[in-house]
């Protein structure tokens, strides 16, 4: 009996403990179920950084100017002083032509000019003689008029009329002599102009360089008959072709999608692998027109080449900075959600609940986007799978480490000189 009572007492004492264990187990199961019901979300922190968008392109150097040098007159090549590869200076004599008939024509104009000068001298003498005669006759006529006025009837009227007629005639002779002088001076001016014209043509027999440059081709030899360049449609061959190579144009074809980023004065990095040279250039001009076939816009950079180390036709690899922002708020591109026409992000508040915000996006790269309004540094944003979450929904935040800065490189084609050389050797 005592033994049975002991069993009952033990059972009574053990019941609260069992109830307690069962209650604790039930509470733990409820907490686990609640935790399992809260979805997880991958989040990143909005932070300050830089975004750069650069475009790598292959460009080609071209001469700043290329000029075909034609003579102004036709003649035989007496002497040519340059050959391909020669460096020439502006005004330097490139070739000398022989035009015998031009010498004779120049001499003729000299004789004509001298003849007109003699005509002017003769006309001046005629003026002096006419003026002297007119002065004498005019004085005589005046004296007769005064005498007749003092003593009427003393001098016959016929004599007075003859003296006045001679006076008027001598005055007309003076006017005629002056007219002859004017005509002689006009003839002299025409002769002078003709002389200058022929002298200029004579000077054109010395063909000079119109600019500093390099002779890249020679078309004529000594003794050849050279035709003068009459007009722009003339098919006559030039004497030489000059290339202005101390200043080059680096032409870069910018793709259509990136034309909006090109501005005069923008800097770009240039690397010329053929000579192992790198430098910084500036865009000085662009065509403002997209080529219909290539869908690119020609853009030019002026490159100083005083040592002529860069040859026209060489290639260069360039890096053009299309967009660049510094110390701006950045988030991963995956955090952006387009809602109609408005960009939004899913953020987490202090209780890890979803809050949907409208944001304004600035420069966007391939991984990061600039946020100009709508977020603050340190805000947490959901990246990926935003359609699974609702406004004010609680989530389990899984914070990931994302970079704050990014440099996006877009390629429009590069030149690999080593690859070209190896492929050429293989052939």
Secondary structure, 3 states (H helix, E strand, C coil): CHHHHHHHHHHHHHHHHHHHHHHHHHHHHHHHHHHHHCEEEEEEECEEEEEEEEEEEEEEEEEEEEEEECCCCCEEEEEECCCCCCEECCCCEEEEEECHHHHHHHHHHHHHHHHHHHHHHHHHHHHHHHHHHHHHHHHHHHHHHHHHHHCCCCCCHHHHHHHHHHHHHHHHHHHHHHHHHHHHHHHHHHHHHHHHHHHHHHHCCEEECCCCEEEEEECCCCCCEECCCCCCCCCCCCCEEEEEEEEEEEEEEEEHHHHHHCCCCCEEEEEECCCCEEEEEEEEEECCCCCCCCCEEEEEEEEECCCCCCCCCCEEEEEEEEEEEEEEEEEEHHHEEEECCEEEEEEECCCCEEEEEECEEEEECCCEEEEEECCCCCCEEECCCHHHCCCCCEEEEEECCCCCCEEEEEECCCCCHHHHHHHHHHC
